[in-house]
Amino acid sequence: MYRLLNNLSDILSSLAVAFIVLITIVAVLMRWILNDPLLWGEEVLIVCYIWLVMLGAASAMSKRMHVSIDAFTSLLPFRGRLVFAIITHVISIVALSFLGYLGYELSGIAEDKITSILGISYFYIDISVPIGAGLMVLFCLQHLYQDIIKFKKGEEVCL
């Protein structure tokens, strides 16, 4: 299941990047060559950027690509690294769960608010926050499980 979610977040992130590039190129060509700007381009770009940030963060989380500073943790003994990894995962899970909850509340409040040109409900924009945070929580849980299994086998824990 995690592989499917990881692949899905990678594919959707890639599509968002492709749409951003394509719409930006078309908008520039329309404005400067045809002198007829895309009125809806900015709204679609904003939606794509927001979804890209949330799905891209989830994709990075699945691959343990978020920034970490291991100067302190590399000094810890083997068991200390596991304890630190568990604490880090638990803090991340709690913080991301709270972010997802707040994003869900925001999307519910924004359901009746629509964009000015395309009339897209802000629900579809704001729901990216709980979806992205939820994916990151699942990936954190996966990493927590993997780190505990590695520790039981006597292998090095990834931080």
N, C-alpha and C positions, 0 to 999 in steps of 0.2 A: 504494500500500500504506500509506503514511504517513497519507493522508487517512482510509482505512478504520480504521486503529488510533486515530487522533485522534477520529473520530466514535464509535467503540466506547467509548473511555475516557470521552468526554463523556456518552454515553448511560448507561453503567453508573454513573458518578458521580451523575448526576441521579436514577437509580433508587434508589441508596443514600440520597440525601438524602430522597427521597419516602418510602421505607420508614422512615427515622428519624423523620420528622415524623408519619407515620401511626401507627406503633407507639407513639410517645410520647403522642399524643392518646388513642389507645385505652387505653393503660395508665393514664393519669390518670383517664379516665372510669370504667374498671373499678374502680380503687381508691377513688375518692371518691364516685361515684354508686351503684355496685352493691356496693361494699364486698367485692369479689372480685378481688384483684390478679392481673395476668398473671404467672405464675411464669416463663415462658419469655421475657418481653419484654426483660429485661436482657441475656440471652445473644445474642439476635438483634440488639439495638442495638450491642453490642460488635463483633460480626462486621461489621455495616454501617459502623460508624465506622472500623474498621481498613481495610476495602476502600475506603471513601471517601477516606481520607488518601492511600493509595497511588495510586489511580486519579486522584484530584484533582490530586496532585502531577505525575503524568504528563501530565494534560490541561493544566495550567499550563505545564509544560515545552514542550509542543508549540506553545504560543502565545507563548513567551518572556515569560511573566508572572511568573517568579520575581524576587525582589527583587534589584536591582542598584544599585550606587552608582557613578554615572558622573562624579563630581567629578574623580577622577584620570584616567580614560580620556579625558575630553573635552579634557584638556590635551595628550594625546599627538598626534603627527602621524598622518597618514592610515595609513601603513605600521605605525606603532606600535600603532594600534588593532587592526589585523588580527593582529599577533603576539600581542597580549594576548588577543584573542578565541580564537585557536587554542589558546593555553596554557590558558585557562579551560575550553574545551571538552574538551581532553585530560584535565585534572585531574578534571572532572566525570565523564567516561566511565570513568576508572580507579576513582574513588570509588564510583560507582553500580554498576559491575561487581562490586566487592568487597562492597558491600552486598547485591547480588543473590545472590552466592555464599553469603554468610553466611545470608541468608534461606532459601536452598534447603537448606542444611545444617540449619538450625533446623526447617524443615518436615519434613524426613526424620526427625529425632529425635522430633518431636512427633506422629508419625503414630498412635501407639498411645494417646496422651493424648486423652481426650474431655471435653466439657463436662458439667457435673453434671446438668443438667435435660434438655436435648434430646439429649444423647449425640452431638454433632457432633465429629468428629475435628478436633483442632487443626491438622492438615495443611491443611484447607480455609481456616483462618484465616491461618496463617502463610505459605501459598503466595502470599498477596497481596504480600508483600515482594519476592520475586524477579520476580514478574510486573510490578509497578509499576516496580521498578528497571530491568528489561529494557526496558520501554516508554520510560523516560526516557533510557536509553542510545541507543535507536534515534532518538529525537527529537534528542538531542545530536549524533549522527552526521549527521542531516539538517541541522541548523543549521551544523555545521562545513562541510559540503559547500556549503550556500547562501552562507556567508560567503566561502569561497574563490572561488566563481563571481562574487559581487558584486565582490570585490576585483579580479578579472581584468577585469571590465567597467569598473572605475574608480568603482563606486558605493560609498556609505557602508556600513560594516559595522555591523550591529546588535549591541549588547552587552547 
